[in-house]
Amino acid sequence: MTDAKRVDANQLRKLVQAIYESAGMPDADAALISDTLIQADLWGHQSHGVLRTRWYLDRLLSGAMKAQTEIETVIDGGAIAVIDGRDGVGQVIARDAMQNAIARAKRHGIGAVSVRNSNHFGTVMYFTRMAAEQGCIGFGTSNGGPAMAPWGGMEKIIGTNPWSISAPVARRDPFMMDMANTGVARGKIYLAKQRHEEIPLGWALGPDGAPTTDPVQAIAGIILPMAQHKGYAIATAMDMLSGVLSGSGFLDDVNGPYHADRKSNVGHFMFVINIEAFGGIAAFDERMTQFIDRVKGVRKAKDVTEIYYPGELEARNCRDNEEAGLLLPDDSLRDLRLIAEERSLTALLPY
């Protein structure tokens, strides 16, 4: 790994927010996109952190992603809605969709919002966590640009298509699951490239179809699905929910944030369950506590000191990184400095 240094997360938020404000985003929207990136770093998911700052900025500057997000409600049907993001900022659209789904779940017991014409929005659990904080179970998924091939094929037309489920845990950090359907999120390969590290065998094939440990070759080639054919099947299901159902793009009609000048055609699907409507939050809290206690209490494998439930390790990472500062690769810091110089924002650099 290249040299790294610790950076104060709050100061970094101010810099990234100012970068997006300088590209024409409203203050509140720029604050949101900044927070999603820094929060990913705080959780320990640097593949979705500030290394993406320039990708989003370049898309704003090219006009492929609109700085002013204007969301249109296409269908309003009680517990369900379909909204059109009209190529606005993915994080702003996803927040609106999740808040919309939560409000509908509070009224109807469940709420579902389908989203078309959006953009990449970072980690899915940033948004499903919003439901958990409101006493609900949140499910979210999104499609993305081509990364993997159909099982048995050599032409990438399927995205990583991540999905997340979050739920409250009484007196503990929320349960949060977030995963791509490739063996590894594509952003982790970009992170390895930025760190000048090899990737493990089994993550990807190069353009020649041979297994590779070179992240550059992996990006040019095909990322392999998790659990072989099972990951492929789940990825296609998430694309069906995100792209086909919403009326947005699907398969290789979708473009990721790595392409600065291409319309994304991204679709999302947000689904919320109001726990109170399913027997009450008190009963759920009691049963969820038992659930977590039993998971964490099983006999441990050799050299394992603690078993974590999904989301617990991220919550601990967040507290540790908020206190100690974010340890970011030198390449990430260098790129942020270049952006700050380009946008006349060097006074806000926290390093």
Secondary structure, 3 states (H helix, E strand, C coil): CCCEEEECHHHHHHHHHHHHHCCCCCHHHHHHHHHHHHHHHHHCCHHHCHHHHHHHHHHHHHCCCCCCCCCEEEEEECCEEEEECCCCCHHHHHHHHHHHHHHHHHHHCEEEEEEEEECCCCCCHHHHHHHHCCCEEEEEEECCCCCECCCCCCCCCECCCCEEEEECCCCCCCEEEEECCECCCHHHHHHHHHHCCCCCCCCEECCCCCECCCHHHHHHCEECECCCHHHHHHHHHHHHHHHHCCCCCCHHHCCCCCCCCCCCCEEEEEEEEEHHHHCCHHHHHHHHHHHHHHHHCCCCCCCCCCCCCCCHHHHHHHHHHHHHCEEEEHHHHHHHHHHHHHCCCHHHCCC
